Amino acid sequence: MTSGRDQGLGILPARVGRIVGNVMQIGLRTVLPPRCGGCGTVTDTVHAVCADCWAGLRFISDPLCACCGYPFEIAGDDGGNDDAGDGTLCGECLRKSPAFDAARAALVYDGGSRDYLLRFKHGDRTDLTPLLSRWLLLAGRDFWGDADLIIPVPLHRTRLLMRRYNQSGLLAASLSRQTGIAWHGTVLRRLRKTRSLGGLGASSRKREVGGAFGVDDRIAARIGLAGARVVLIDDVLTTGATANACARILKRAGAMQVRLITVARVVR
């Protein structure tokens, strides 16, 4: 039986540890204060955005296309319906359904969001992961309830070696920690290196990513991809060529559903 004195000694180290930890955090913030993810201005909390940068971000909210998440209010397009609401599709989805089942994005891709994504993707700003993944978490709030697996859009191995990290993989791992949903970064593979899709039109993008992706069947069997509801993670949705190519491959491998979440999307 533990005496009162022993119990007191057991509690003391824990309290001291918490105090020391708090002091260290205060000291660290004094030397390296939290800064805005956009302009670098000192902020009150970590992984935050200052008021000026926040004003320059255009978050996507309802009303939007029930399938691809196209924002009607921002884009001034209601898919031909003057009373756009739940279930309304945009003109593009009415013409041809995408290979993925649904898509959502946190932000409109413009000058405000572009800076964040370029720094995150090409500038080694992996410290932006918690901020961007928090936005993704909110954008995909309707997807998490029945999702089985989170999968990032992969990089080709040569590009991964150059960049040293897959930005979509970092976001997928962070979302897995926040939602408790498993993620896997190698079941979906990029089989060949594609040229940069920037500046290419929709048809050129589709041709470029054709046959570029594949699924590792052994990993797919081990993680239970067959019948799974997959949430696919990428940084930007432009024409949907990459997302469609990935969704087709995942469904061919047995996935029951593929829904996409991106940090931003291009609005026509």
C-alpha positions in Angstrom: 0.0 0.0 0.0 1.3 3.4 -0.9 1.7 5.9 1.9 0.4 9.5 1.8 4.0 10.7 1.7 4.7 8.5 -1.3 1.6 9.7 -3.1 2.7 13.3 -2.5 6.1 12.5 -3.9 4.5 10.9 -6.9 2.4 13.9 -7.6 5.2 16.4 -7.1 7.4 15.3 -10.1 4.3 15.5 -12.4 3.5 19.0 -11.2 7.1 20.1 -11.6 7.2 18.6 -15.1 4.2 20.6 -16.1 5.7 23.8 -14.7 9.0 23.2 -16.4 7.2 22.4 -19.7 5.2 25.7 -19.4 8.3 27.7 -18.7 10.1 26.1 -21.6 7.2 27.0 -23.9 7.2 30.6 -22.7 10.9 30.8 -23.2 10.7 29.3 -26.7 8.0 31.7 -27.8 10.1 34.6 -26.5 13.0 33.5 -28.6 11.0 32.2 -31.6 7.5 33.9 -31.3 4.7 32.4 -33.4 4.3 34.1 -36.8 1.6 34.5 -39.4 1.7 31.7 -42.0 1.3 34.3 -44.7 3.4 37.4 -44.1 5.5 36.3 -41.1 4.1 39.0 -38.7 4.2 37.9 -35.0 0.9 36.5 -33.8 -0.6 35.6 -30.5 -1.0 31.9 -31.2 0.9 29.3 -33.2 -0.3 28.2 -36.6 -2.4 31.3 -37.1 -2.9 34.0 -39.7 -2.8 37.8 -39.0 -5.9 39.9 -39.7 -4.5 41.4 -42.9 -3.6 38.0 -44.4 -6.9 36.6 -43.3 -8.8 39.3 -45.1 -7.0 38.3 -48.3 -8.2 34.6 -48.1 -11.4 33.6 -49.9 -12.8 30.6 -48.1 -15.4 28.5 -49.9 -18.8 28.0 -48.3 -22.3 27.1 -49.4 -23.9 27.3 -51.9 -21.7 25.0 -53.9 -22.0 22.1 -56.4 -23.1 19.0 -54.5 -20.5 16.9 -56.5 -17.3 18.9 -57.3 -17.8 21.7 -54.7 -17.7 24.5 -57.2 -18.7 27.7 -55.3 -21.8 29.2 -56.8 -21.8 32.4 -54.8 -18.1 33.3 -55.6 -18.2 32.2 -59.2 -21.7 33.6 -60.0 -22.7 30.2 -61.4 -25.6 28.2 -60.1 -25.6 25.3 -62.5 -28.6 26.7 -64.3 -30.7 26.8 -61.2 -31.8 30.2 -59.8 -32.4 28.7 -56.4 -29.2 26.7 -55.9 -29.2 24.6 -52.8 -28.5 21.1 -51.5 -28.1 18.6 -54.4 -27.6 21.3 -57.1 -24.9 20.5 -59.6 -22.7 22.9 -61.6 -22.9 23.0 -65.4 -19.7 21.0 -65.7 -20.9 18.1 -63.5 -24.3 18.2 -65.3 -22.5 17.7 -68.6 -20.2 14.9 -67.4 -19.8 13.4 -63.9 -16.2 13.3 -62.6 -14.6 10.0 -61.7 -14.4 11.0 -58.1 -17.7 11.0 -56.1 -17.4 14.4 -54.5 -14.8 17.1 -53.9 -14.4 20.0 -51.5 -11.8 22.7 -51.2 -11.0 25.2 -48.4 -10.0 28.2 -50.5 -10.4 29.8 -53.9 -7.0 29.5 -55.6 -5.9 33.2 -56.1 -3.2 35.5 -55.1 -4.0 35.1 -51.4 -3.9 31.3 -51.3 -1.2 30.8 -53.9 1.5 32.3 -51.7 0.7 29.8 -48.9 0.7 26.8 -51.3 3.9 27.8 -53.1 5.8 28.2 -49.8 4.4 24.9 -48.5 5.0 23.0 -51.8 8.3 24.4 -53.0 9.7 26.5 -50.1 10.3 23.9 -47.4 7.6 25.5 -45.3 6.4 22.3 -43.8 5.6 24.2 -40.6 2.4 25.3 -42.5 1.1 21.7 -42.3 -1.0 22.2 -39.1 -2.6 25.4 -40.5 -3.5 24.0 -43.9 -4.7 20.6 -42.6 -7.0 22.4 -40.2 -8.6 24.2 -43.1 -8.8 20.8 -44.9 -10.5 19.3 -41.9 -13.2 21.9 -42.0 -13.6 21.8 -45.7 -14.2 18.0 -45.6 -16.3 17.9 -42.5 -19.1 16.0 -44.4 -16.6 13.3 -45.4 -15.1 12.1 -42.2 -18.1 10.4 -40.6 -17.9 7.3 -42.9 -14.4 7.5 -44.4 -12.2 4.4 -44.1 -8.9 5.5 -45.5 -7.0 8.8 -46.3 -4.7 8.6 -49.4 -2.5 11.5 -50.7 -1.9 12.1 -54.4 1.6 10.7 -54.8 4.8 12.3 -56.3 7.1 10.5 -58.7 10.1 9.2 -56.8 12.5 11.5 -58.7 10.4 14.6 -57.7 10.1 13.3 -54.2 13.9 13.0 -53.9 14.3 16.6 -55.2 11.6 18.0 -52.9 12.3 15.7 -49.9 8.7 15.5 -49.0 5.2 15.0 -50.5 3.1 18.0 -49.4 -0.1 15.9 -49.8 1.4 13.2 -47.7 2.1 15.6 -44.9 -1.5 16.9 -45.0 -2.8 13.3 -45.1 -0.8 12.3 -42.0 -2.0 15.4 -40.1 -5.6 14.7 -41.0 -5.2 11.1 -39.9 -4.1 12.3 -36.5 -7.0 14.7 -36.2 -9.7 12.3 -37.4 -8.4 8.9 -36.3 -8.8 7.6 -39.8 -5.9 5.5 -41.2 -3.8 6.9 -44.0 -1.4 5.3 -46.4 1.1 7.1 -48.6 2.4 4.3 -50.9 -0.6 2.2 -52.0 -1.3 4.8 -54.7 1.8 5.2 -56.8 2.9 7.5 -59.6 4.3 5.2 -62.2 6.0 7.7 -64.5 7.2 11.3 -64.1 4.8 13.8 -65.7 5.8 17.3 -66.8 4.4 20.2 -64.8 0.7 20.7 -65.4 0.9 24.4 -64.9 -0.2 26.3 -68.0 -1.7 23.2 -69.7 -5.3 23.1 -70.7 -7.8 20.5 -69.6 -7.3 18.1 -72.6 -3.5 18.4 -72.3 -3.6 17.7 -68.5 -5.8 14.6 -69.1 -3.4 13.2 -71.7 -0.4 14.0 -69.5 -1.7 12.0 -66.4 -3.1 9.2 -68.5 -1.5 5.9 -67.3 0.6 7.9 -64.7 -0.9 6.2 -61.6 -1.2 2.7 -60.3 -2.0 0.8 -57.1 0.3 -1.6 -55.3 -1.9 -4.7 -55.1 -0.1 -6.2 -52.1 -0.5 -3.1 -50.0 -4.1 -2.6 -51.2 -4.9 -6.1 -49.9 -3.1 -5.5 -46.6 -4.9 -2.3 -45.8 -8.3 -3.3 -47.1 -8.7 -1.0 -50.1 -11.4 -3.2 -51.6 -14.8 -1.8 -50.5 -13.2 1.2 -48.8 -14.5 4.8 -48.7 -11.4 6.8 -49.6 -10.6 10.5 -49.0 -8.0 11.6 -51.5 -5.8 14.6 -50.5 -4.1 17.1 -52.9 -3.1 20.7 -52.7 -5.0 22.3 -55.6 -7.9 21.2 -57.8 -7.6 22.8 -61.3 -9.2 20.8 -64.1 -9.6 17.7 -62.1 -7.4 15.6 -64.4 -5.1 14.3 -61.7 -8.0 13.6 -59.2 -10.0 11.8 -61.9 -7.0 9.7 -62.9 -6.4 8.7 -59.2 -10.0 8.0 -58.6 -10.3 5.7 -61.6 -7.3 3.7 -60.5 -8.5 3.4 -56.9 -11.9 2.3 -58.0 -10.5 -0.2 -60.4 -8.5 -1.6 -57.4 -11.7 -2.0 -55.5 -12.4 1.3 -53.6 -16.1 1.7 -53.2 -16.0 5.5 -53.0 -13.4 8.2 -53.7 -13.9 11.8 -52.4 -11.4 14.6 -52.8 -10.3 17.4 -50.5 -7.9 20.1 -51.6 -6.5 23.2 -49.9 -7.6 25.4 -52.8 -9.4 25.1 -56.2 -9.4 27.2 -59.3 -12.6 29.0 -60.0 -13.3 29.9 -63.6 
